[in-house]
Amino acid sequence: LGVVGLGYAAVTLVSMPTSSTTQLDKSQFPGVLSTGECTFWGDPHLKTFDGGRPSFYGEGEFYIVKTDDIDIQGRYMGTKYTAGLAATNMVAVGGKFVGNHVIKVGCLDDGDITVDGQPVLTSFPSTFRVGGLATITYSEQGELVDKATAEWKKRIVSMSLPNGVHLEVFRWKNYVDLRIRMPQQPGQDGSCGNFNGRADDDTTEAIYSRIGA
């Protein structure tokens, strides 16, 4: 999973309906920043920062959040438990905001958690610091994205990153769930949407038209 220069793979485009309620377009107020949450669970169900519900059922590697400084990417792969529909298999974090380090977290079947290709957090629980920029913990601590997973042992990778970005990656046997909390960033886009206060432009088709397929 590369972090720089990843394009979108061809996928099946499926969009969930969004509310027709008029919403504030925050892009008209660039000086006003807010913090939001984007979540992935299952195959993958997805709720963007603005509450949109796009769907990415095909396999491939995708930008989850993309700005000039931040690259958060995901690998979506089918599993036998999802009838071939893609689930999130791995998450990678990189870009200038983390000093161009690359943090990768996959499902339990995928092996090691790595920073710049080297295994980290090899014991449980444990903590690792990335160049004085980021702190990563591996523990059972965290609020589940999908309550249906409550019966399984929790293996949660939490990242405290620059720019107020916080990630939680919930590692299950053959997929991961994900929560991202962060403030709006200039020029932001990706599977988590463009964070402009409008859910109606976070459809699957709209995201692909902006980022590319």
C-alpha positions in Angstrom: 0.0 0.0 0.0 1.7 3.1 -1.2 0.9 6.5 0.4 2.0 9.0 -2.3 0.5 8.9 -5.8 -2.2 6.3 -5.2 -5.1 6.5 -7.6 -8.5 5.0 -7.3 -9.2 1.6 -8.7 -12.3 0.8 -10.8 -15.2 0.0 -8.4 -18.9 -0.6 -8.4 -20.5 2.8 -7.7 -23.4 2.5 -5.2 -24.7 5.5 -3.3 -27.0 5.7 -0.3 -29.7 8.4 -0.4 -28.8 11.6 1.5 -31.1 14.1 3.2 -32.6 16.8 1.1 -32.4 19.2 4.0 -30.5 22.4 3.1 -27.2 22.6 4.8 -24.6 25.3 5.4 -21.8 25.2 2.8 -18.8 25.8 5.1 -16.6 26.4 2.0 -18.2 29.8 1.9 -16.7 30.6 5.4 -13.0 29.5 5.2 -12.1 31.2 8.4 -14.5 29.0 10.4 -13.2 25.6 11.2 -15.0 22.8 12.9 -14.1 19.3 14.1 -15.9 16.3 12.7 -15.9 12.5 12.6 -15.8 10.0 9.8 -16.4 6.3 10.4 -15.9 3.0 8.4 -17.3 -0.3 9.5 -18.0 -3.7 7.9 -18.0 -4.0 4.1 -17.4 -0.9 4.3 -20.3 1.1 5.6 -19.2 4.7 5.7 -20.4 7.9 7.2 -18.5 11.0 6.0 -17.6 14.1 8.0 -20.8 15.8 6.7 -23.1 12.7 7.2 -23.0 11.4 3.7 -23.3 7.7 3.0 -21.3 6.8 -0.1 -20.5 3.1 -0.7 -17.2 1.5 -2.0 -17.9 -2.1 -2.7 -15.2 -2.8 -5.2 -11.6 -3.7 -4.4 -8.8 -1.2 -4.7 -6.7 1.4 -2.9 -8.3 4.7 -2.1 -7.7 8.1 -0.5 -9.7 8.3 2.7 -8.6 11.8 3.5 -6.4 13.8 1.0 -5.0 17.3 1.5 -1.7 18.9 0.5 -0.2 17.7 3.8 -2.3 14.7 4.8 -2.6 11.4 3.1 -4.8 8.8 4.8 -5.4 5.8 2.5 -7.3 2.5 2.6 -7.1 -0.8 0.9 -10.6 -2.3 0.3 -10.7 -6.1 -0.4 -13.4 -8.7 -0.6 -13.8 -11.4 2.0 -15.6 -14.7 2.1 -17.7 -13.3 5.0 -19.0 -10.4 2.9 -19.9 -12.4 -0.2 -17.1 -10.8 -2.1 -18.0 -7.2 -1.3 -15.0 -5.2 -0.2 -14.2 -4.5 3.4 -11.4 -2.2 4.7 -8.3 -4.4 4.8 -5.6 -1.8 5.7 -5.1 1.8 6.5 -2.0 3.9 5.8 -1.1 7.4 7.1 1.5 9.6 5.6 2.3 13.0 4.2 4.1 16.1 5.3 2.1 16.5 8.5 3.8 13.3 9.9 7.2 14.2 8.5 6.6 11.9 5.5 6.7 8.8 7.8 4.3 6.0 6.8 2.2 4.3 9.4 0.4 1.1 8.2 -2.3 -0.9 10.2 -3.9 -3.9 8.7 -6.3 -6.6 9.9 -5.1 -9.3 12.3 -4.5 -11.7 9.4 -2.4 -9.2 7.7 0.4 -9.3 10.2 2.5 -6.4 11.6 1.7 -2.8 12.4 4.5 -0.9 10.7 6.2 2.5 10.6 8.4 3.1 7.6 8.3 -0.6 6.9 9.5 -1.6 10.3 7.3 -3.6 12.8 6.1 -1.6 15.8 3.7 -2.3 18.7 4.8 -5.9 18.7 3.6 -6.5 22.3 0.1 -5.9 23.7 -0.6 -3.4 25.1 2.1 -1.0 24.0 2.9 2.5 22.8 5.2 3.9 20.1 6.2 7.4 19.3 6.9 8.5 15.7 9.7 11.1 15.5 8.3 13.3 18.2 5.3 14.0 15.9 2.8 11.2 16.7 1.9 8.8 19.4 0.5 5.4 18.6 -1.0 3.0 21.2 -2.2 -0.5 20.9 -4.7 -1.6 23.5 -8.3 -2.5 24.3 -9.3 1.1 25.0 -11.8 2.7 22.6 -15.5 3.1 21.7 -16.5 0.6 19.1 -17.7 1.9 15.7 -19.8 -1.2 15.2 -21.6 -2.5 18.3 -22.0 -5.9 16.6 -18.3 -6.5 17.2 -18.6 -6.2 21.0 -18.3 -10.0 21.5 -14.8 -10.1 20.0 -11.5 -9.2 21.8 -10.7 -5.6 21.1 -7.4 -4.8 19.4 -7.4 -1.1 18.8 -4.6 1.1 17.3 -5.1 4.7 18.4 -3.1 7.5 16.7 -2.7 11.0 18.1 -1.3 13.0 15.1 -0.4 16.6 14.3 -3.0 19.1 13.1 -5.5 17.7 15.6 -6.0 14.5 13.7 -7.0 11.4 15.7 -7.4 7.9 14.3 -8.7 4.7 15.8 -8.2 1.5 13.8 -10.2 -1.5 15.1 -8.3 -4.7 14.0 -10.5 -7.7 13.4 -9.5 -11.0 11.8 -9.9 -10.1 8.2 -10.9 -6.5 8.1 -10.6 -3.2 10.1 -13.1 -0.6 11.3 -12.0 3.0 11.4 -12.8 6.3 13.1 -11.2 9.6 12.2 -11.7 12.8 14.2 -10.1 15.9 12.8 -10.7 19.6 12.1 -11.5 20.8 8.6 -8.5 21.2 6.3 -8.1 23.3 3.2 -8.8 21.5 0.0 -9.8 18.3 1.9 -11.4 15.4 0.0 -11.5 11.6 -0.2 -13.8 8.8 0.8 -14.6 10.7 3.9 -15.9 13.6 1.8 -14.9 17.2 1.4 -16.1 18.3 4.9 -17.9 21.4 3.6 -21.1 20.9 5.7 -23.1 19.4 2.8 -23.9 15.7 2.8 -25.5 15.9 -0.7 -22.1 16.2 -2.5 -20.6 13.2 -0.7 -22.2 10.6 -2.9 -19.9 7.9 -4.4 -20.2 9.5 -7.9 -19.4 13.0 -6.6 -16.3 11.9 -4.7 -15.0 10.0 -7.8 -15.6 13.0 -10.0 -13.5 15.2 -7.7 -10.7 12.7 -6.8 -10.8 10.5 -9.9 -11.5 6.8 -10.5 
